[in-house]
Amino acid sequence: MHSLHSAARTMPDWHTVCGCLKSLAAQIPNFKPGLSSSLPGKCCVNIPYPISTTTDC
């Protein structure tokens, strides 16, 4: 996640990252959005949207 975060420099980049995370979340069986909210902090990154299958990228 850290390298993905550092690669995103522009708004289109962030849109792509958001779509990627949303797609990956949809592939995880029994995905729990509440637990995913702690991932950015554990990876020492700040993202401007939640990791969720319903995020509007």
PQR file with spaces between the fields and no chain letter, atoms N, CA, C, O and H, PARSE charges and radii, in Angstrom:
ATOM       1  N    MET     1       0.822   -1.181    0.000 -0.4000 1.5000
ATOM       2  CA   MET     1       0.000    0.000    0.000 -0.0000 2.0000
ATOM       3  C    MET     1       0.870    1.251    0.000  0.5500 1.7000
ATOM       4  O    MET     1       0.521    2.254   -0.623 -0.5500 1.4000
ATOM       5  N    HIS     2       1.996    1.193    0.693 -0.4000 1.5000
ATOM       6  CA   HIS     2       2.850    2.373    0.787 -0.0000 2.0000
ATOM       7  C    HIS     2       3.388    2.786   -0.574  0.5500 1.7000
ATOM       8  O    HIS     2       3.393    3.974   -0.896 -0.5500 1.4000
ATOM       9  H    HIS     2       2.280    0.379    1.199  0.4000 1.0000
ATOM      10  N    SER     3       3.846    1.825   -1.387 -0.4000 1.5000
ATOM      11  CA   SER     3       4.381    2.163   -2.708 -0.0000 2.0000
ATOM      12  C    SER     3       3.271    2.651   -3.642  0.5500 1.7000
ATOM      13  O    SER     3       3.498    3.526   -4.477 -0.5500 1.4000
ATOM      14  H    SER     3       3.842    0.859   -1.126  0.4000 1.0000
ATOM      15  N    LEU     4       2.089    2.090   -3.500 -0.4000 1.5000
ATOM      16  CA   LEU     4       0.946    2.539   -4.290 -0.0000 2.0000
ATOM      17  C    LEU     4       0.600    3.975   -3.932  0.5500 1.7000
ATOM      18  O    LEU     4       0.326    4.792   -4.811 -0.5500 1.4000
ATOM      19  H    LEU     4       1.904    1.379   -2.821  0.4000 1.0000
ATOM      20  N    HIS     5       0.612    4.281   -2.649 -0.4000 1.5000
ATOM      21  CA   HIS     5       0.318    5.634   -2.183 -0.0000 2.0000
ATOM      22  C    HIS     5       1.345    6.630   -2.706  0.5500 1.7000
ATOM      23  O    HIS     5       0.980    7.709   -3.173 -0.5500 1.4000
ATOM      24  H    HIS     5       0.835    3.618   -1.934  0.4000 1.0000
ATOM      25  N    SER     6       2.618    6.281   -2.632 -0.4000 1.5000
ATOM      26  CA   SER     6       3.656    7.221   -3.058 -0.0000 2.0000
ATOM      27  C    SER     6       3.666    7.413   -4.573  0.5500 1.7000
ATOM      28  O    SER     6       4.172    8.428   -5.051 -0.5500 1.4000
ATOM      29  H    SER     6       2.914    5.405   -2.252  0.4000 1.0000
ATOM      30  N    ALA     7       3.132    6.481   -5.327 -0.4000 1.5000
ATOM      31  CA   ALA     7       3.090    6.599   -6.783 -0.0000 2.0000
ATOM      32  C    ALA     7       1.969    7.518   -7.257  0.5500 1.7000
ATOM      33  O    ALA     7       2.045    8.054   -8.362 -0.5500 1.4000
ATOM      34  H    ALA     7       2.721    5.656   -4.938  0.4000 1.0000
ATOM      35  N    ALA     8       0.947    7.709   -6.458 -0.4000 1.5000
ATOM      36  CA   ALA     8      -0.193    8.545   -6.834 -0.0000 2.0000
ATOM      37  C    ALA     8       0.141   10.007   -6.580  0.5500 1.7000
ATOM      38  O    ALA     8       0.303   10.426   -5.435 -0.5500 1.4000
ATOM      39  H    ALA     8       0.885    7.273   -5.560  0.4000 1.0000
ATOM      40  N    ARG     9       0.242   10.776   -7.653 -0.4000 1.5000
ATOM      41  CA   ARG     9       0.615   12.192   -7.545 -0.0000 2.0000
ATOM      42  C    ARG     9      -0.496   13.144   -7.985  0.5500 1.7000
ATOM      43  O    ARG     9      -0.552   14.288   -7.535 -0.5500 1.4000
ATOM      44  H    ARG     9       0.111   10.436   -8.583  0.4000 1.0000
ATOM      45  N    THR    10      -1.374   12.673   -8.857 -0.4000 1.5000
ATOM      46  CA   THR    10      -2.408   13.534   -9.415 -0.0000 2.0000
ATOM      47  C    THR    10      -3.790   12.989   -9.076  0.5500 1.7000
ATOM      48  O    THR    10      -3.919   11.860   -8.602 -0.5500 1.4000
ATOM      49  H    THR    10      -1.329   11.744   -9.223  0.4000 1.0000
ATOM      50  N    MET    11      -4.807   13.780   -9.317 -0.4000 1.5000
ATOM      51  CA   MET    11      -6.184   13.342   -9.063 -0.0000 2.0000
ATOM      52  C    MET    11      -6.535   12.108   -9.898  0.5500 1.7000
ATOM      53  O    MET    11      -7.156   11.186   -9.368 -0.5500 1.4000
ATOM      54  H    MET    11      -4.702   14.697   -9.702  0.4000 1.0000
ATOM      55  N    PRO    12      -6.163   12.052  -11.182 -0.5600 1.5000
ATOM      56  CA   PRO    12      -6.431   10.813  -11.930  0.2800 2.0000
ATOM      57  C    PRO    12      -5.712    9.607  -11.324  0.5500 1.7000
ATOM      58  O    PRO    12      -6.249    8.500  -11.326 -0.5500 1.4000
ATOM      59  N    ASP    13      -4.500    9.818  -10.807 -0.4000 1.5000
ATOM      60  CA   ASP    13      -3.782    8.731  -10.133 -0.0000 2.0000
ATOM      61  C    ASP    13      -4.576    8.243   -8.934  0.5500 1.7000
ATOM      62  O    ASP    13      -4.733    7.037   -8.737 -0.5500 1.4000
ATOM      63  H    ASP    13      -4.064   10.718  -10.806  0.4000 1.0000
ATOM      64  N    TRP    14      -5.081    9.178   -8.127 -0.4000 1.5000
ATOM      65  CA   TRP    14      -5.844    8.809   -6.926 -0.0000 2.0000
ATOM      66  C    TRP    14      -7.125    8.075   -7.308  0.5500 1.7000
ATOM      67  O    TRP    14      -7.549    7.146   -6.620 -0.5500 1.4000
ATOM      68  H    TRP    14      -4.954   10.157   -8.286  0.4000 1.0000
ATOM      69  N    HIS    15      -7.733    8.501   -8.408 -0.4000 1.5000
ATOM      70  CA   HIS    15      -8.949    7.838   -8.878 -0.0000 2.0000
ATOM      71  C    HIS    15      -8.635    6.381   -9.247  0.5500 1.7000
ATOM      72  O    HIS    15      -9.407    5.473   -8.938 -0.5500 1.4000
ATOM      73  H    HIS    15      -7.388    9.256   -8.967  0.4000 1.0000
ATOM      74  N    THR    16      -7.511    6.176   -9.902 -0.4000 1.5000
ATOM      75  CA   THR    16      -7.095    4.828  -10.289 -0.0000 2.0000
ATOM      76  C    THR    16      -6.804    3.973   -9.062  0.5500 1.7000
ATOM      77  O    THR    16      -7.216    2.815   -8.999 -0.5500 1.4000
ATOM      78  H    THR    16      -6.884    6.913  -10.153  0.4000 1.0000
ATOM      79  N    VAL    17      -6.098    4.536   -8.090 -0.4000 1.5000
ATOM      80  CA   VAL    17      -5.787    3.807   -6.856 -0.0000 2.0000
ATOM      81  C    VAL    17      -7.072    3.442   -6.131  0.5500 1.7000
ATOM      82  O    VAL    17      -7.222    2.318   -5.651 -0.5500 1.4000
ATOM      83  H    VAL    17      -5.763    5.477   -8.142  0.4000 1.0000
ATOM      84  N    CYS    18      -7.986    4.378   -6.053 -0.4000 1.5000
ATOM      85  CA   CYS    18      -9.267    4.125   -5.386 -0.0000 2.0000
ATOM      86  C    CYS    18      -9.993    2.967   -6.063  0.5500 1.7000
ATOM      87  O    CYS    18     -10.487    2.061   -5.392 -0.5500 1.4000
ATOM      88  H    CYS    18      -7.864    5.291   -6.443  0.4000 1.0000
ATOM      89  N    GLY    19     -10.057    2.999   -7.392 -0.4000 1.5000
ATOM      90  CA   GLY    19     -10.730    1.929   -8.128 -0.0000 2.0000
ATOM      91  C    GLY    19     -10.053    0.582   -7.913  0.5500 1.7000
ATOM      92  O    GLY    19     -10.716   -0.450   -7.808 -0.5500 1.4000
ATOM      93  H    GLY    19      -9.656    3.736   -7.937  0.4000 1.0000
ATOM      94  N    CYS    20      -8.733    0.606   -7.849 -0.4000 1.5000
ATOM      95  CA   CYS    20      -7.979   -0.624   -7.611 -0.0000 2.0000
ATOM      96  C    CYS    20      -8.299   -1.198   -6.233  0.5500 1.7000
ATOM      97  O    CYS    20      -8.577   -2.390   -6.106 -0.5500 1.4000
ATOM      98  H    CYS    20      -8.194    1.444   -7.935  0.4000 1.0000
ATOM      99  N    LEU    21      -8.262   -0.357   -5.203 -0.4000 1.5000
ATOM     100  CA   LEU    21      -8.555   -0.814   -3.836 -0.0000 2.0000
ATOM     101  C    LEU    21      -9.998   -1.300   -3.720  0.5500 1.7000
ATOM     102  O    LEU    21     -10.274   -2.291   -3.044 -0.5500 1.4000
ATOM     103  H    LEU    21      -8.037    0.612   -5.305  0.4000 1.0000
ATOM     104  N    LYS    22     -10.912   -0.599   -4.382 -0.4000 1.5000
ATOM     105  CA   LYS    22     -12.324   -0.993   -4.361 -0.0000 2.0000
ATOM     106  C    LYS    22     -12.495   -2.363   -5.018  0.5500 1.7000
ATOM     107  O    LYS    22     -13.225   -3.214   -4.511 -0.5500 1.4000
ATOM     108  H    LYS    22     -10.688    0.206   -4.931  0.4000 1.0000
ATOM     109  N    SER    23     -11.823   -2.566   -6.138 -0.4000 1.5000
ATOM     110  CA   SER    23     -11.894   -3.840   -6.849 -0.0000 2.0000
ATOM     111  C    SER    23     -11.310   -4.975   -6.011  0.5500 1.7000
ATOM     112  O    SER    23     -11.884   -6.062   -5.943 -0.5500 1.4000
ATOM     113  H    SER    23     -11.229   -1.874   -6.549  0.4000 1.0000
ATOM     114  N    LEU    24     -10.180   -4.721   -5.383 -0.4000 1.5000
ATOM     115  CA   LEU    24      -9.560   -5.740   -4.536 -0.0000 2.0000
ATOM     116  C    LEU    24     -10.446   -6.075   -3.340  0.5500 1.7000
ATOM     117  O    LEU    24     -10.575   -7.243   -2.970 -0.5500 1.4000
ATOM     118  H    LEU    24      -9.714   -3.838   -5.438  0.4000 1.0000
ATOM     119  N    ALA    25     -11.050   -5.066   -2.740 -0.4000 1.5000
ATOM     120  CA   ALA    25     -11.925   -5.297   -1.594 -0.0000 2.0000
ATOM     121  C    ALA    25     -13.101   -6.190   -1.992  0.5500 1.7000
ATOM     122  O    ALA    25     -13.537   -7.033   -1.209 -0.5500 1.4000
ATOM     123  H    ALA    25     -10.945   -4.118   -3.040  0.4000 1.0000
ATOM     124  N    ALA    26     -13.607   -6.005   -3.204 -0.4000 1.5000
ATOM     125  CA   ALA    26     -14.748   -6.796   -3.675 -0.0000 2.0000
ATOM     126  C    ALA    26     -14.385   -8.271   -3.855  0.5500 1.7000
ATOM     127  O    ALA    26     -15.265   -9.132   -3.850 -0.5500 1.4000
ATOM     128  H    ALA    26     -13.252   -5.320   -3.841  0.4000 1.0000
ATOM     129  N    GLN    27     -13.097   -8.563   -4.013 -0.4000 1.5000
ATOM     130  CA   GLN    27     -12.658   -9.942   -4.228 -0.0000 2.0000
ATOM     131  C    GLN    27     -12.390  -10.696   -2.923  0.5500 1.7000
ATOM     132  O    GLN    27     -12.151  -11.903   -2.943 -0.5500 1.4000
ATOM     133  H    GLN    27     -12.382   -7.864   -4.017  0.4000 1.0000
ATOM     134  N    ILE    28     -12.429   -9.996   -1.801 -0.4000 1.5000
ATOM     135  CA   ILE    28     -12.135  -10.622   -0.515 -0.0000 2.0000
ATOM     136  C    ILE    28     -13.427  -11.175    0.086  0.5500 1.7000
ATOM     137  O    ILE    28     -14.354  -10.417    0.370 -0.5500 1.4000
ATOM     138  H    ILE    28     -12.623   -9.015   -1.784  0.4000 1.0000
ATOM     139  N    PRO    29     -13.492  -12.501    0.281 -0.5600 1.5000
ATOM     140  CA   PRO    29     -14.694  -13.079    0.897  0.2800 2.0000
ATOM     141  C    PRO    29     -14.886  -12.527    2.321  0.5500 1.7000
ATOM     142  O    PRO    29     -13.923  -12.385    3.075 -0.5500 1.4000
ATOM     143  N    ASN    30     -16.111  -12.227    2.667 -0.4000 1.5000
ATOM     144  CA   ASN    30     -16.451  -11.701    3.998 -0.0000 2.0000
ATOM     145  C    ASN    30     -15.691  -10.428    4.332  0.5500 1.7000
ATOM     146  O    ASN    30     -15.291  -10.229    5.480 -0.5500 1.4000
ATOM     147  H    ASN    30     -16.893  -12.342    2.054  0.4000 1.0000
ATOM     148  N    PHE    31     -15.485   -9.556    3.335 -0.4000 1.5000
ATOM     149  CA   PHE    31     -14.787   -8.287    3.533 -0.0000 2.0000
ATOM     150  C    PHE    31     -15.476   -7.470    4.625  0.5500 1.7000
ATOM     151  O    PHE    31     -16.698   -7.329    4.623 -0.5500 1.4000
ATOM     152  H    PHE    31     -15.810   -9.717    2.403  0.4000 1.0000
ATOM     153  N    LYS    32     -14.698   -6.941    5.544 -0.4000 1.5000
ATOM     154  CA   LYS    32     -15.223   -6.154    6.665 -0.0000 2.0000
ATOM     155  C    LYS    32     -14.683   -4.733    6.579  0.5500 1.7000
ATOM     156  O    LYS    32     -13.536   -4.483    6.951 -0.5500 1.4000
ATOM     157  H    LYS    32     -13.704   -7.056    5.546  0.4000 1.0000
ATOM     158  N    PRO    33     -15.509   -3.786    6.085 -0.5600 1.5000
ATOM     159  CA   PRO    33     -15.053   -2.406    5.919  0.2800 2.0000
ATOM     160  C    PRO    33     -14.532   -1.776    7.217  0.5500 1.7000
ATOM     161  O    PRO    33     -13.607   -0.965    7.182 -0.5500 1.4000
ATOM     162  N    GLY    34     -15.111   -2.140    8.339 -0.4000 1.5000
ATOM     163  CA   GLY    34     -14.656   -1.589    9.611 -0.0000 2.0000
ATOM     164  C    GLY    34     -13.208   -1.939    9.909  0.5500 1.7000
ATOM     165  O    GLY    34     -12.461   -1.116   10.438 -0.5500 1.4000
ATOM     166  H    GLY    34     -15.862   -2.799    8.367  0.4000 1.0000
ATOM     167  N    LEU    35     -12.818   -3.142    9.574 -0.4000 1.5000
ATOM     168  CA   LEU    35     -11.435   -3.556    9.795 -0.0000 2.0000
ATOM     169  C    LEU    35     -10.497   -2.909    8.783  0.5500 1.7000
ATOM     170  O    LEU    35      -9.353   -2.595    9.113 -0.5500 1.4000
ATOM     171  H    LEU    35     -13.425   -3.811    9.144  0.4000 1.0000
ATOM     172  N    SER    36     -10.965   -2.710    7.564 -0.4000 1.5000
ATOM     173  CA   SER    36     -10.100   -2.128    6.533 -0.0000 2.0000
ATOM     174  C    SER    36      -9.772   -0.663    6.814  0.5500 1.7000
ATOM     175  O    SER    36      -8.777   -0.145    6.307 -0.5500 1.4000
ATOM     176  H    SER    36     -11.894   -2.965    7.296  0.4000 1.0000
ATOM     177  N    SER    37     -10.583   -0.005    7.602 -0.4000 1.5000
ATOM     178  CA   SER    37     -10.325    1.409    7.894 -0.0000 2.0000
ATOM     179  C    SER    37      -9.026    1.619    8.652  0.5500 1.7000
ATOM     180  O    SER    37      -8.478    2.721    8.636 -0.5500 1.4000
ATOM     181  H    SER    37     -11.391   -0.425    8.014  0.4000 1.0000
ATOM     182  N    SER    38      -8.522    0.587    9.314 -0.4000 1.5000
ATOM     183  CA   SER    38      -7.273    0.723   10.054 -0.0000 2.0000
ATOM     184  C    SER    38      -6.034    0.448    9.195  0.5500 1.7000
ATOM     185  O    SER    38      -4.916    0.724    9.629 -0.5500 1.4000
ATOM     186  H    SER    38      -8.967   -0.308    9.327  0.4000 1.0000
ATOM     187  N    LEU    39      -6.216   -0.087    7.993 -0.4000 1.5000
ATOM     188  CA   LEU    39      -5.080   -0.433    7.139 -0.0000 2.0000
ATOM     189  C    LEU    39      -4.180    0.753    6.781  0.5500 1.7000
ATOM     190  O    LEU    39      -2.961    0.634    6.906 -0.5500 1.4000
ATOM     191  H    LEU    39      -7.125   -0.312    7.641  0.4000 1.0000
ATOM     192  N    PRO    40      -4.725    1.889    6.344 -0.5600 1.5000
ATOM     193  CA   PRO    40      -3.828    3.002    5.997  0.2800 2.0000
ATOM     194  C    PRO    40      -2.921    3.414    7.168  0.5500 1.7000
ATOM     195  O    PRO    40      -1.734    3.664    6.960 -0.5500 1.4000
ATOM     196  N    GLY    41      -3.441    3.487    8.350 -0.4000 1.5000
ATOM     197  CA   GLY    41      -2.627    3.848    9.513 -0.0000 2.0000
ATOM     198  C    GLY    41      -1.556    2.821    9.807  0.5500 1.7000
ATOM     199  O    GLY    41      -0.435    3.174   10.175 -0.5500 1.4000
ATOM     200  H    GLY    41      -4.406    3.283    8.520  0.4000 1.0000
ATOM     201  N    LYS    42      -1.894    1.550    9.647 -0.4000 1.5000
ATOM     202  CA   LYS    42      -0.913    0.491    9.871 -0.0000 2.0000
ATOM     203  C    LYS    42       0.178    0.505    8.808  0.5500 1.7000
ATOM     204  O    LYS    42       1.291    0.038    9.050 -0.5500 1.4000
ATOM     205  H    LYS    42      -2.804    1.264    9.348  0.4000 1.0000
ATOM     206  N    CYS    43      -0.140    1.040    7.629 -0.4000 1.5000
ATOM     207  CA   CYS    43       0.840    1.122    6.541 -0.0000 2.0000
ATOM     208  C    CYS    43       1.500    2.504    6.486  0.5500 1.7000
ATOM     209  O    CYS    43       2.285    2.789    5.582 -0.5500 1.4000
ATOM     210  H    CYS    43      -1.044    1.420    7.432  0.4000 1.0000
ATOM     211  N    CYS    44       1.175    3.348    7.451 -0.4000 1.5000
ATOM     212  CA   CYS    44       1.746    4.708    7.545 -0.0000 2.0000
ATOM     213  C    CYS    44       1.449    5.557    6.310  0.5500 1.7000
ATOM     214  O    CYS    44       2.312    6.297    5.836 -0.5500 1.4000
ATOM     215  H    CYS    44       0.536    3.116    8.185  0.4000 1.0000
ATOM     216  N    VAL    45       0.222    5.445    5.792 -0.4000 1.5000
ATOM     217  CA   VAL    45      -0.213    6.288    4.679 -0.0000 2.0000
ATOM     218  C    VAL    45      -1.553    6.924    5.032  0.5500 1.7000
ATOM     219  O    VAL    45      -2.299    6.413    5.867 -0.5500 1.4000
ATOM     220  H    VAL    45      -0.478    4.844    6.177  0.4000 1.0000
ATOM     221  N    ASN    46      -1.838    8.027    4.393 -0.4000 1.5000
ATOM     222  CA   ASN    46      -3.105    8.705    4.582 -0.0000 2.0000
ATOM     223  C    ASN    46      -3.804    8.752    3.228  0.5500 1.7000
ATOM     224  O    ASN    46      -3.297    9.371    2.294 -0.5500 1.4000
ATOM     225  H    ASN    46      -1.232    8.443    3.714  0.4000 1.0000
ATOM     226  N    ILE    47      -4.952    8.111    3.113 -0.4000 1.5000
ATOM     227  CA   ILE    47      -5.708    8.161    1.871 -0.0000 2.0000
ATOM     228  C    ILE    47      -7.004    8.916    2.124  0.5500 1.7000
ATOM     229  O    ILE    47      -7.589    8.808    3.202 -0.5500 1.4000
ATOM     230  H    ILE    47      -5.365    7.608    3.873  0.4000 1.0000
ATOM     231  N    PRO    48      -7.456    9.684    1.126 -0.5600 1.5000
ATOM     232  CA   PRO    48      -8.616   10.564    1.325  0.2800 2.0000
ATOM     233  C    PRO    48      -9.980    9.899    1.156  0.5500 1.7000
ATOM     234  O    PRO    48     -10.982   10.590    0.971 -0.5500 1.4000
ATOM     235  N    TYR    49     -10.032    8.568    1.216 -0.4000 1.5000
ATOM     236  CA   TYR    49     -11.304    7.871    1.060 -0.0000 2.0000
ATOM     237  C    TYR    49     -11.220    6.534    1.794  0.5500 1.7000
ATOM     238  O    TYR    49     -10.121    6.022    2.007 -0.5500 1.4000
ATOM     239  H    TYR    49      -9.218    8.007    1.366  0.4000 1.0000
ATOM     240  N    PRO    50     -12.346    5.965    2.180 -0.5600 1.5000
ATOM     241  CA   PRO    50     -12.311    4.668    2.857  0.2800 2.0000
ATOM     242  C    PRO    50     -12.059    3.539    1.870  0.5500 1.7000
ATOM     243  O    PRO    50     -12.413    3.636    0.695 -0.5500 1.4000
ATOM     244  N    ILE    51     -11.445    2.469    2.358 -0.4000 1.5000
ATOM     245  CA   ILE    51     -11.306    1.268    1.546 -0.0000 2.0000
ATOM     246  C    ILE    51     -12.590    0.489    1.729  0.5500 1.7000
ATOM     247  O    ILE    51     -12.856   -0.060    2.799 -0.5500 1.4000
ATOM     248  H    ILE    51     -11.158    2.390    3.313  0.4000 1.0000
ATOM     249  N    SER    52     -13.386    0.448    0.667 -0.4000 1.5000
ATOM     250  CA   SER    52     -14.704   -0.152    0.754 -0.0000 2.0000
ATOM     251  C    SER    52     -15.165   -0.598   -0.631  0.5500 1.7000
ATOM     252  O    SER    52     -14.675   -0.107   -1.648 -0.5500 1.4000
ATOM     253  H    SER    52     -13.170    0.893   -0.201  0.4000 1.0000
ATOM     254  N    THR    53     -16.085   -1.505   -0.657 -0.4000 1.5000
ATOM     255  CA   THR    53     -16.662   -1.934   -1.933 -0.0000 2.0000
ATOM     256  C    THR    53     -17.689   -0.922   -2.444  0.5500 1.7000
ATOM     257  O    THR    53     -18.145   -1.027   -3.582 -0.5500 1.4000
ATOM     258  H    THR    53     -16.483   -1.904    0.169  0.4000 1.0000
ATOM     259  N    THR    54     -18.052    0.047   -1.617 -0.4000 1.5000
ATOM     260  CA   THR    54     -19.062    1.032   -2.004 -0.0000 2.0000
ATOM     261  C    THR    54     -18.501    2.436   -2.149  0.5500 1.7000
ATOM     262  O    THR    54     -19.272    3.375   -2.351 -0.5500 1.4000
ATOM     263  H    THR    54     -17.681    0.132   -0.692  0.4000 1.0000
ATOM     264  N    THR    55     -17.203    2.614   -2.054 -0.4000 1.5000
ATOM     265  CA   THR    55     -16.585    3.934   -2.186 -0.0000 2.0000
ATOM     266  C    THR    55     -16.875    4.502   -3.566  0.5500 1.7000
ATOM     267  O    THR    55     -16.750    3.797   -4.567 -0.5500 1.4000
ATOM     268  H    THR    55     -16.577    1.851   -1.890  0.4000 1.0000
ATOM     269  N    ASP    56     -17.261    5.774   -3.626 -0.4000 1.5000
ATOM     270  CA   ASP    56     -17.506    6.455   -4.903 -0.0000 2.0000
ATOM     271  C    ASP    56     -16.193    7.120   -5.327  0.5500 1.7000
ATOM     272  O    ASP    56     -15.868    8.225   -4.894 -0.5500 1.4000
ATOM     273  H    ASP    56     -17.363    6.347   -2.813  0.4000 1.0000
ATOM     274  N    CYS    57     -15.457    6.423   -6.177 -0.4000 1.5000
ATOM     275  CA   CYS    57     -14.143    6.933   -6.607 -0.0000 2.0000
ATOM     276  C    CYS    57     -14.295    8.094   -7.565  0.5500 1.7000
ATOM     277  O    CYS    57     -13.297    8.647   -8.028 -0.5500 1.4000
ATOM     278  H    CYS    57     -15.720    5.525   -6.529  0.4000 1.0000
